Amino acid sequence: MEAEAFVVEFLDSWPRTLVFMEYLHHSISCVFELGHGDRLSSLLRGAVASPWRDAAEAALAGDPVRDAEILAGIGVRTYEAAARLRAAKQLVEQGRRAEADDQLRRALAFYRSVGATRYIREGDALLTVQAQSESA
């Protein structure tokens, strides 16, 4: 419930937090999972145009590949890798294995370069799921 209280406070203080769009992107999945995606989408429509806003809109629209490409353009590799990992999961669920593999390969390249073992394990587990579904 602490996450819910934080998200509500964050959205309630939107005008003060508008300059911190990167923090918004970091929290976007939590906002979405707690059921505040529509409210955030509404707030974003009134925000100043920026690549951060575009990336957040792409994430909320369920387009993590576009989100990752925008983040790559900004040069924020950590957020880009997270979006690519989300994209890989989504593409695996949709049975789009070749596209999932491309996104996963790009995410894992970054995570391996920085030794982010948690995300490496998550990506490797997704590779296992892909391999199992291909052999079935």
N, C-alpha and C positions, 0 to 999 in steps of 0.2 A: 504494500500500500504506500510505502514511501515514494516509490517511482510515480505512482498516480498523483500524489500531492505535488511532487516536483514538476511534473508535466503541466498540471493545471496552473501552478504558479508561473512557470515559464511562459505559457501561452497568455496568461492574464497580464504579464508585464511586457508583452510583445514590443511596444514602441521603444522601450529602453533596451531591449535585447536585439533590435534590428541590426545593429552594427556587428553583431557576433554571429553572422550567418554560418561560419564554419562550425561553431558550437551547435547550432541548430542541426546541421548535417550529421554531426557526430551522434546526436540524440534522436534522429528522425525515426529510426526503426522502433525505438521505445514509444515515441509519440503515436506512431501508427498502430503498434500492437495494443496500446491501451485504448484505442478507439477514438483518438482525437485527430485522425487524418483529415477529415472534412474541415474541421476548424482550422487546422494548419494550412490547408490548401486555400481557404478563404483569406487568411492573413497574408499568405504569399502573393496572392493576386494584387494586393495593395502595396507590396514591397517594391523598393527601387530595383530596377532591372540590373542583374549582375549574373556572372557565371554561377555563383553560389546559389542564387535563387533558382536558376535554371536546373542545376543539379538536384536541388531539393525537390523541385516539381517533378523531375524525371523519376526520382526515387519514390515519391508518393504515387505517381502514376503507374508504378510497377514496371518501370523500364530501367533496370539496373545497368544494362549495357550502355544506354545513352548517358546515364548518370556517371558511369566510369569514364566514358570518353570526355565528358565535360570536365570532370575532376582531373583527368590526365592533362587537359589543356591548361588548367590552373597550375598544375605542377605539384599537387598534393598526393604523393604516392601512397601514403597510408590509407587515405580515404578511397583512393582509386582502387587499391587492392581489395578493400572491404567490399566495394561495389562489385568488383569482378567476381569475388567469391559468392556474393548473393546472386549474381547473374548466372554463375555456373550451376548453383542449386536450382534456380528456377528453370534453366534450360534442360537440366537432367530430368526434372519433373515433367517437362513438356516433351521429352523424348528426342530432344535436339542435341544429340551427343557430340557431334563435331563442333558445334558452336560452344557447347559447354566446355569441351576440352580446351578450346582456345582461351576462353575466359579463365579457366582454372590454371592453365599453364602460366598465364601472365600474372595471376595473383600469387601463385606459388613461387615464381621467380623472385618477386619482391620479398615475400615472407622469408624465403630461404636466405636472401641477401642480408637480412637484418636479424636472422636467428629467432623469428617469432614462432616458437615451437607450438604454441596452442593453435595457431592458424595453419601451420604446416600439417599438424595432425588432422585438423578439420578438413583441409584440402585433400590429404591422402585418403581419409575415410570416404570422401566423395569419389575419388578415383576408384576405390574398391567397389562402391555402389555402381559406378559406371561399368566396371569390368564384369560384375555379376550380372547386370542387366543385358550386357552384350552376349554373354555365354548362355543365357537362358533361352 
